[in-house]
């Protein structure tokens, strides 16, 4: 195939670069979605859970002193 068209390798390289950029963009978008989901999942589900987290944080701060 390369014997018939010596510029084929250049076209293949250009296509590979476009695919690479597409995959990187997809990965970037996907990581942003995952970050949002992790942040949402880390939010307390109730006032009781929030109070418990605050108590744990306060205990940790007291232990550090």
PDB file with one MODEL, atoms N, CA, C and O in Angstrom:
MODEL        1
ATOM      1  N   UNK A   1       0.818  -1.185   0.000  1.00  0.00           N
ATOM      2  CA  UNK A   1       0.000   0.000   0.000  1.00  0.00           C
ATOM      3  C   UNK A   1       0.867   1.257   0.000  1.00  0.00           C
ATOM      4  O   UNK A   1       0.590   2.201  -0.740  1.00  0.00           O
ATOM      5  N   UNK A   2       1.925   1.274   0.833  1.00  0.00           N
ATOM      6  CA  UNK A   2       2.800   2.444   0.862  1.00  0.00           C
ATOM      7  C   UNK A   2       3.543   2.632  -0.456  1.00  0.00           C
ATOM      8  O   UNK A   2       3.909   3.751  -0.814  1.00  0.00           O
ATOM      9  N   UNK A   3       3.761   1.547  -1.168  1.00  0.00           N
ATOM     10  CA  UNK A   3       4.431   1.666  -2.467  1.00  0.00           C
ATOM     11  C   UNK A   3       3.539   2.408  -3.455  1.00  0.00           C
ATOM     12  O   UNK A   3       4.035   3.158  -4.296  1.00  0.00           O
ATOM     13  N   UNK A   4       2.220   2.202  -3.360  1.00  0.00           N
ATOM     14  CA  UNK A   4       1.293   2.867  -4.258  1.00  0.00           C
ATOM     15  C   UNK A   4       1.110   4.341  -3.908  1.00  0.00           C
ATOM     16  O   UNK A   4       0.887   5.172  -4.789  1.00  0.00           O
ATOM     17  N   UNK A   5       1.204   4.660  -2.626  1.00  0.00           N
ATOM     18  CA  UNK A   5       0.969   6.038  -2.176  1.00  0.00           C
ATOM     19  C   UNK A   5       1.923   6.371  -1.035  1.00  0.00           C
ATOM     20  O   UNK A   5       1.613   6.086   0.122  1.00  0.00           O
ATOM     21  N   UNK A   6       3.063   6.961  -1.329  1.00  0.00           N
ATOM     22  CA  UNK A   6       4.060   7.242  -0.294  1.00  0.00           C
ATOM     23  C   UNK A   6       3.564   8.211   0.790  1.00  0.00           C
ATOM     24  O   UNK A   6       4.130   8.242   1.883  1.00  0.00           O
ATOM     25  N   UNK A   7       2.537   8.987   0.513  1.00  0.00           N
ATOM     26  CA  UNK A   7       2.026   9.940   1.509  1.00  0.00           C
ATOM     27  C   UNK A   7       1.014   9.301   2.462  1.00  0.00           C
ATOM     28  O   UNK A   7       0.496   9.976   3.352  1.00  0.00           O
ATOM     29  N   UNK A   8       0.732   8.032   2.287  1.00  0.00           N
ATOM     30  CA  UNK A   8      -0.237   7.344   3.142  1.00  0.00           C
ATOM     31  C   UNK A   8       0.209   7.364   4.600  1.00  0.00           C
ATOM     32  O   UNK A   8      -0.624   7.517   5.493  1.00  0.00           O
ATOM     33  N   UNK A   9       1.482   7.216   4.853  1.00  0.00           N
ATOM     34  CA  UNK A   9       1.984   7.230   6.231  1.00  0.00           C
ATOM     35  C   UNK A   9       1.732   8.586   6.883  1.00  0.00           C
ATOM     36  O   UNK A   9       1.469   8.650   8.084  1.00  0.00           O
ATOM     37  N   UNK A  10       1.806   9.651   6.126  1.00  0.00           N
ATOM     38  CA  UNK A  10       1.528  10.985   6.662  1.00  0.00           C
ATOM     39  C   UNK A  10       0.048  11.135   7.012  1.00  0.00           C
ATOM     40  O   UNK A  10      -0.294  11.708   8.046  1.00  0.00           O
ATOM     41  N   UNK A  11      -0.814  10.628   6.162  1.00  0.00           N
ATOM     42  CA  UNK A  11      -2.258  10.686   6.435  1.00  0.00           C
ATOM     43  C   UNK A  11      -2.606   9.837   7.658  1.00  0.00           C
ATOM     44  O   UNK A  11      -3.419  10.234   8.493  1.00  0.00           O
ATOM     45  N   UNK A  12      -1.983   8.669   7.749  1.00  0.00           N
ATOM     46  CA  UNK A  12      -2.236   7.798   8.898  1.00  0.00           C
ATOM     47  C   UNK A  12      -1.772   8.474  10.191  1.00  0.00           C
ATOM     48  O   UNK A  12      -2.444   8.383  11.218  1.00  0.00           O
ATOM     49  N   UNK A  13      -0.636   9.143  10.139  1.00  0.00           N
ATOM     50  CA  UNK A  13      -0.124   9.850  11.306  1.00  0.00           C
ATOM     51  C   UNK A  13      -1.071  10.980  11.713  1.00  0.00           C
ATOM     52  O   UNK A  13      -1.343  11.172  12.898  1.00  0.00           O
ATOM     53  N   UNK A  14      -1.563  11.713  10.741  1.00  0.00           N
ATOM     54  CA  UNK A  14      -2.509  12.808  11.017  1.00  0.00           C
ATOM     55  C   UNK A  14      -3.792  12.256  11.631  1.00  0.00           C
ATOM     56  O   UNK A  14      -4.324  12.828  12.582  1.00  0.00           O
ATOM     57  N   UNK A  15      -4.289  11.144  11.086  1.00  0.00           N
ATOM     58  CA  UNK A  15      -5.501  10.531  11.630  1.00  0.00           C
ATOM     59  C   UNK A  15      -5.276  10.043  13.058  1.00  0.00           C
ATOM     60  O   UNK A  15      -6.149  10.187  13.914  1.00  0.00           O
ATOM     61  N   UNK A  16      -4.101   9.465  13.311  1.00  0.00           N
ATOM     62  CA  UNK A  16      -3.791   8.988  14.662  1.00  0.00           C
ATOM     63  C   UNK A  16      -3.743  10.160  15.641  1.00  0.00           C
ATOM     64  O   UNK A  16      -4.178  10.029  16.785  1.00  0.00           O
ATOM     65  N   UNK A  17      -3.224  11.290  15.204  1.00  0.00           N
ATOM     66  CA  UNK A  17      -3.172  12.474  16.053  1.00  0.00           C
ATOM     67  C   UNK A  17      -4.575  12.977  16.378  1.00  0.00           C
ATOM     68  O   UNK A  17      -4.846  13.369  17.513  1.00  0.00           O
ATOM     69  N   UNK A  18      -5.462  12.967  15.395  1.00  0.00           N
ATOM     70  CA  UNK A  18      -6.854  13.384  15.631  1.00  0.00           C
ATOM     71  C   UNK A  18      -7.540  12.449  16.620  1.00  0.00           C
ATOM     72  O   UNK A  18      -8.272  12.903  17.499  1.00  0.00           O
ATOM     73  N   UNK A  19      -7.308  11.153  16.481  1.00  0.00           N
ATOM     74  CA  UNK A  19      -7.895  10.172  17.396  1.00  0.00           C
ATOM     75  C   UNK A  19      -7.355  10.401  18.806  1.00  0.00           C
ATOM     76  O   UNK A  19      -8.106  10.355  19.781  1.00  0.00           O
ATOM     77  N   UNK A  20      -6.065  10.646  18.906  1.00  0.00           N
ATOM     78  CA  UNK A  20      -5.442  10.900  20.201  1.00  0.00           C
ATOM     79  C   UNK A  20      -6.068  12.114  20.881  1.00  0.00           C
ATOM     80  O   UNK A  20      -6.397  12.055  22.066  1.00  0.00           O
ATOM     81  N   UNK A  21      -6.234  13.196  20.161  1.00  0.00           N
ATOM     82  CA  UNK A  21      -6.846  14.406  20.718  1.00  0.00           C
ATOM     83  C   UNK A  21      -8.287  14.148  21.155  1.00  0.00           C
ATOM     84  O   UNK A  21      -8.716  14.633  22.202  1.00  0.00           O
ATOM     85  N   UNK A  22      -9.026  13.392  20.362  1.00  0.00           N
ATOM     86  CA  UNK A  22     -10.414  13.060  20.699  1.00  0.00           C
ATOM     87  C   UNK A  22     -10.471  12.266  22.002  1.00  0.00           C
ATOM     88  O   UNK A  22     -11.287  12.554  22.877  1.00  0.00           O
ATOM     89  N   UNK A  23      -9.604  11.272  22.123  1.00  0.00           N
ATOM     90  CA  UNK A  23      -9.595  10.438  23.329  1.00  0.00           C
ATOM     91  C   UNK A  23      -9.211  11.269  24.550  1.00  0.00           C
ATOM     92  O   UNK A  23      -9.809  11.109  25.615  1.00  0.00           O
ATOM     93  N   UNK A  24      -8.224  12.153  24.412  1.00  0.00           N
ATOM     94  CA  UNK A  24      -7.833  13.006  25.535  1.00  0.00           C
ATOM     95  C   UNK A  24      -8.977  13.917  25.974  1.00  0.00           C
ATOM     96  O   UNK A  24      -9.193  14.108  27.171  1.00  0.00           O
ATOM     97  N   UNK A  25      -9.701  14.473  25.023  1.00  0.00           N
ATOM     98  CA  UNK A  25     -10.835  15.339  25.359  1.00  0.00           C
ATOM     99  C   UNK A  25     -11.925  14.541  26.071  1.00  0.00           C
ATOM    100  O   UNK A  25     -12.509  15.011  27.047  1.00  0.00           O
ATOM    101  N   UNK A  26     -12.194  13.345  25.581  1.00  0.00           N
ATOM    102  CA  UNK A  26     -13.195  12.479  26.209  1.00  0.00           C
ATOM    103  C   UNK A  26     -12.769  12.141  27.634  1.00  0.00           C
ATOM    104  O   UNK A  26     -13.585  12.177  28.555  1.00  0.00           O
ATOM    105  N   UNK A  27     -11.501  11.815  27.812  1.00  0.00           N
ATOM    106  CA  UNK A  27     -10.993  11.485  29.147  1.00  0.00           C
ATOM    107  C   UNK A  27     -11.117  12.686  30.086  1.00  0.00           C
ATOM    108  O   UNK A  27     -11.476  12.527  31.252  1.00  0.00           O
ATOM    109  N   UNK A  28     -10.823  13.881  29.582  1.00  0.00           N
ATOM    110  CA  UNK A  28     -10.928  15.097  30.395  1.00  0.00           C
ATOM    111  C   UNK A  28     -12.375  15.315  30.849  1.00  0.00           C
ATOM    112  O   UNK A  28     -12.622  15.594  32.022  1.00  0.00           O
ATOM    113  N   UNK A  29     -13.323  15.190  29.929  1.00  0.00           N
ATOM    114  CA  UNK A  29     -14.729  15.360  30.272  1.00  0.00           C
ATOM    115  C   UNK A  29     -15.171  14.301  31.272  1.00  0.00           C
ATOM    116  O   UNK A  29     -15.890  14.603  32.224  1.00  0.00           O
ATOM    117  N   UNK A  30     -14.744  13.066  31.058  1.00  0.00           N
ATOM    118  CA  UNK A  30     -15.124  11.974  31.938  1.00  0.00           C
ATOM    119  C   UNK A  30     -14.580  12.188  33.346  1.00  0.00           C
ATOM    120  O   UNK A  30     -15.281  11.919  34.322  1.00  0.00           O
ATOM    121  N   UNK A  31     -13.350  12.663  33.468  1.00  0.00           N
ATOM    122  CA  UNK A  31     -12.776  12.890  34.789  1.00  0.00           C
ATOM    123  C   UNK A  31     -13.504  14.018  35.519  1.00  0.00           C
ATOM    124  O   UNK A  31     -13.611  13.993  36.745  1.00  0.00           O
ATOM    125  N   UNK A  32     -14.006  15.010  34.773  1.00  0.00           N
ATOM    126  CA  UNK A  32     -14.772  16.092  35.397  1.00  0.00           C
ATOM    127  C   UNK A  32     -16.098  15.558  35.932  1.00  0.00           C
ATOM    128  O   UNK A  32     -16.533  15.954  37.013  1.00  0.00           O
ATOM    129  N   UNK A  33     -16.736  14.669  35.190  1.00  0.00           N
ATOM    130  CA  UNK A  33     -17.994  14.066  35.647  1.00  0.00           C
ATOM    131  C   UNK A  33     -17.749  13.241  36.902  1.00  0.00           C
ATOM    132  O   UNK A  33     -18.528  13.312  37.853  1.00  0.00           O
ATOM    133  N   UNK A  34     -16.692  12.472  36.912  1.00  0.00           N
ATOM    134  CA  UNK A  34     -16.370  11.647  38.081  1.00  0.00           C
ATOM    135  C   UNK A  34     -16.101  12.533  39.286  1.00  0.00           C
ATOM    136  O   UNK A  34     -16.540  12.216  40.391  1.00  0.00           O
ATOM    137  N   UNK A  35     -15.390  13.632  39.097  1.00  0.00           N
ATOM    138  CA  UNK A  35     -15.101  14.543  40.212  1.00  0.00           C
ATOM    139  C   UNK A  35     -16.387  15.121  40.796  1.00  0.00           C
ATOM    140  O   UNK A  35     -16.516  15.225  42.016  1.00  0.00           O
ATOM    141  N   UNK A  36     -17.326  15.494  39.953  1.00  0.00           N
ATOM    142  CA  UNK A  36     -18.604  16.035  40.424  1.00  0.00           C
ATOM    143  C   UNK A  36     -19.370  14.964  41.195  1.00  0.00           C
ATOM    144  O   UNK A  36     -19.947  15.245  42.246  1.00  0.00           O
ATOM    145  N   UNK A  37     -19.375  13.736  40.676  1.00  0.00           N
ATOM    146  CA  UNK A  37     -20.089  12.652  41.356  1.00  0.00           C
ATOM    147  C   UNK A  37     -19.454  12.335  42.701  1.00  0.00           C
ATOM    148  O   UNK A  37     -20.167  12.088  43.673  1.00  0.00           O
ATOM    149  N   UNK A  38     -18.131  12.338  42.775  1.00  0.00           N
ATOM    150  CA  UNK A  38     -17.461  12.080  44.048  1.00  0.00           C
ATOM    151  C   UNK A  38     -17.777  13.173  45.060  1.00  0.00           C
ATOM    152  O   UNK A  38     -17.995  12.892  46.238  1.00  0.00           O
ATOM    153  N   UNK A  39     -17.801  14.421  44.595  1.00  0.00           N
ATOM    154  CA  UNK A  39     -18.118  15.520  45.499  1.00  0.00           C
ATOM    155  C   UNK A  39     -19.555  15.381  46.018  1.00  0.00           C
ATOM    156  O   UNK A  39     -19.821  15.580  47.203  1.00  0.00           O
ATOM    157  N   UNK A  40     -20.467  15.039  45.117  1.00  0.00           N
ATOM    158  CA  UNK A  40     -21.864  14.879  45.509  1.00  0.00           C
ATOM    159  C   UNK A  40     -22.019  13.731  46.501  1.00  0.00           C
ATOM    160  O   UNK A  40     -22.771  13.842  47.469  1.00  0.00           O
ATOM    161  N   UNK A  41     -21.311  12.632  46.265  1.00  0.00           N
ATOM    162  CA  UNK A  41     -21.398  11.476  47.150  1.00  0.00           C
ATOM    163  C   UNK A  41     -20.795  11.752  48.520  1.00  0.00           C
ATOM    164  O   UNK A  41     -21.166  11.111  49.503  1.00  0.00           O
ATOM    165  N   UNK A  42     -19.866  12.701  48.590  1.00  0.00           N
ATOM    166  CA  UNK A  42     -19.224  12.990  49.864  1.00  0.00           C
ATOM    167  C   UNK A  42     -20.045  13.952  50.724  1.00  0.00           C
ATOM    168  O   UNK A  42     -19.705  14.188  51.883  1.00  0.00           O
ATOM    169  N   UNK A  43     -21.108  14.501  50.174  1.00  0.00           N
ATOM    170  CA  UNK A  43     -21.952  15.410  50.943  1.00  0.00           C
ATOM    171  C   UNK A  43     -22.784  14.607  51.951  1.00  0.00           C
ATOM    172  O   UNK A  43     -23.236  13.505  51.638  1.00  0.00           O
ATOM    173  N   UNK A  44     -22.988  15.150  53.152  1.00  0.00           N
ATOM    174  CA  UNK A  44     -23.797  14.436  54.146  1.00  0.00           C
ATOM    175  C   UNK A  44     -25.236  14.273  53.654  1.00  0.00           C
ATOM    176  O   UNK A  44     -25.800  15.163  53.016  1.00  0.00           O
ATOM    177  N   UNK A  45     -25.806  13.121  53.968  1.00  0.00           N
ATOM    178  CA  UNK A  45     -27.164  12.814  53.510  1.00  0.00           C
ATOM    179  C   UNK A  45     -28.244  13.343  54.463  1.00  0.00           C
ATOM    180  O   UNK A  45     -29.411  13.469  54.092  1.00  0.00           O
ATOM    181  N   UNK A  46     -27.826  13.652  55.703  1.00  0.00           N
ATOM    182  CA  UNK A  46     -28.799  14.119  56.685  1.00  0.00           C
ATOM    183  C   UNK A  46     -28.095  15.037  57.690  1.00  0.00           C
ATOM    184  O   UNK A  46     -26.869  15.139  57.716  1.00  0.00           O
ATOM    185  N   UNK A  47     -28.905  15.696  58.509  1.00  0.00           N
ATOM    186  CA  UNK A  47     -28.330  16.546  59.555  1.00  0.00           C
ATOM    187  C   UNK A  47     -27.569  15.708  60.568  1.00  0.00           C
ATOM    188  O   UNK A  47     -26.539  16.138  61.087  1.00  0.00           O
ATOM    189  N   UNK A  48     -28.075  14.509  60.852  1.00  0.00           N
ATOM    190  CA  UNK A  48     -27.384  13.613  61.782  1.00  0.00           C
ATOM    191  C   UNK A  48     -26.000  13.244  61.281  1.00  0.00           C
ATOM    192  O   UNK A  48     -25.036  13.233  62.046  1.00  0.00           O
ATOM    193  N   UNK A  49     -25.906  12.946  60.005  1.00  0.00           N
ATOM    194  CA  UNK A  49     -24.608  12.600  59.422  1.00  0.00           C
ATOM    195  C   UNK A  49     -23.666  13.807  59.462  1.00  0.00           C
ATOM    196  O   UNK A  49     -22.476  13.662  59.745  1.00  0.00           O
ATOM    197  N   UNK A  50     -24.197  14.986  59.180  1.00  0.00           N
ATOM    198  CA  UNK A  50     -23.389  16.201  59.241  1.00  0.00           C
ATOM    199  C   UNK A  50     -22.871  16.421  60.662  1.00  0.00           C
ATOM    200  O   UNK A  50     -21.695  16.725  60.859  1.00  0.00           O
ATOM    201  N   UNK A  51     -23.753  16.268  61.647  1.00  0.00           N
ATOM    202  CA  UNK A  51     -23.358  16.452  63.045  1.00  0.00           C
ATOM    203  C   UNK A  51     -22.278  15.447  63.424  1.00  0.00           C
ATOM    204  O   UNK A  51     -21.325  15.797  64.120  1.00  0.00           O
ATOM    205  N   UNK A  52     -22.415  14.209  62.978  1.00  0.00           N
ATOM    206  CA  UNK A  52     -21.420  13.180  63.284  1.00  0.00           C
ATOM    207  C   UNK A  52     -20.065  13.528  62.664  1.00  0.00           C
ATOM    208  O   UNK A  52     -19.026  13.356  63.302  1.00  0.00           O
ATOM    209  N   UNK A  53     -20.074  14.008  61.440  1.00  0.00           N
ATOM    210  CA  UNK A  53     -18.821  14.397  60.792  1.00  0.00           C
ATOM    211  C   UNK A  53     -18.154  15.548  61.536  1.00  0.00           C
ATOM    212  O   UNK A  53     -16.934  15.568  61.701  1.00  0.00           O
ATOM    213  N   UNK A  54     -18.967  16.507  61.986  1.00  0.00           N
ATOM    214  CA  UNK A  54     -18.401  17.635  62.722  1.00  0.00           C
ATOM    215  C   UNK A  54     -17.803  17.184  64.048  1.00  0.00           C
ATOM    216  O   UNK A  54     -16.747  17.667  64.458  1.00  0.00           O
ATOM    217  N   UNK A  55     -18.485  16.254  64.717  1.00  0.00           N
ATOM    218  CA  UNK A  55     -17.956  15.731  65.985  1.00  0.00           C
ATOM    219  C   UNK A  55     -16.627  15.017  65.750  1.00  0.00           C
ATOM    220  O   UNK A  55     -15.686  15.187  66.525  1.00  0.00           O
ATOM    221  N   UNK A  56     -16.548  14.235  64.708  1.00  0.00           N
ATOM    222  CA  UNK A  56     -15.309  13.513  64.391  1.00  0.00           C
ATOM    223  C   UNK A  56     -14.199  14.503  64.076  1.00  0.00           C
ATOM    224  O   UNK A  56     -13.064  14.318  64.515  1.00  0.00           O
ATOM    225  N   UNK A  57     -14.509  15.542  63.329  1.00  0.00           N
ATOM    226  CA  UNK A  57     -13.498  16.559  62.993  1.00  0.00           C
ATOM    227  C   UNK A  57     -13.015  17.254  64.262  1.00  0.00           C
ATOM    228  O   UNK A  57     -11.815  17.467  64.440  1.00  0.00           O
ATOM    229  N   UNK A  58     -13.963  17.614  65.157  1.00  0.00           N
ATOM    230  CA  UNK A  58     -13.584  18.285  66.400  1.00  0.00           C
ATOM    231  C   UNK A  58     -12.707  17.388  67.262  1.00  0.00           C
ATOM    232  O   UNK A  58     -11.739  17.857  67.860  1.00  0.00           O
ATOM    233  N   UNK A  59     -13.038  16.100  67.330  1.00  0.00           N
ATOM    234  CA  UNK A  59     -12.220  15.168  68.104  1.00  0.00           C
ATOM    235  C   UNK A  59     -10.813  15.073  67.526  1.00  0.00           C
ATOM    236  O   UNK A  59      -9.828  15.030  68.263  1.00  0.00           O
ATOM    237  N   UNK A  60     -10.731  15.041  66.210  1.00  0.00           N
ATOM    238  CA  UNK A  60      -9.425  14.984  65.564  1.00  0.00           C
ATOM    239  C   UNK A  60      -8.596  16.220  65.858  1.00  0.00           C
ATOM    240  O   UNK A  60      -7.390  16.126  66.088  1.00  0.00           O
ATOM    241  N   UNK A  61      -9.243  17.380  65.851  1.00  0.00           N
ATOM    242  CA  UNK A  61      -8.525  18.627  66.147  1.00  0.00           C
ATOM    243  C   UNK A  61      -8.047  18.655  67.585  1.00  0.00           C
ATOM    244  O   UNK A  61      -6.956  19.148  67.873  1.00  0.00           O
ATOM    245  N   UNK A  62      -8.869  18.123  68.497  1.00  0.00           N
ATOM    246  CA  UNK A  62      -8.462  18.075  69.905  1.00  0.00           C
ATOM    247  C   UNK A  62      -7.272  17.155  70.099  1.00  0.00           C
ATOM    248  O   UNK A  62      -6.374  17.454  70.886  1.00  0.00           O
ATOM    249  N   UNK A  63      -7.260  16.039  69.388  1.00  0.00           N
ATOM    250  CA  UNK A  63      -6.147  15.102  69.503  1.00  0.00           C
ATOM    251  C   UNK A  63      -4.854  15.706  68.979  1.00  0.00           C
ATOM    252  O   UNK A  63      -3.778  15.383  69.483  1.00  0.00           O
ATOM    253  N   UNK A  64      -4.937  16.580  67.973  1.00  0.00           N
ATOM    254  CA  UNK A  64      -3.757  17.205  67.409  1.00  0.00           C
ATOM    255  C   UNK A  64      -3.151  18.242  68.333  1.00  0.00           C
ATOM    256  O   UNK A  64      -1.968  18.560  68.208  1.00  0.00           O
ATOM    257  N   UNK A  65      -3.928  18.774  69.254  1.00  0.00           N
ATOM    258  CA  UNK A  65      -3.430  19.837  70.159  1.00  0.00           C
ATOM    259  C   UNK A  65      -2.559  19.311  71.241  1.00  0.00           C
ATOM    260  O   UNK A  65      -2.071  20.079  72.069  1.00  0.00           O
TER     261      UNK A  65
ENDMDL
END
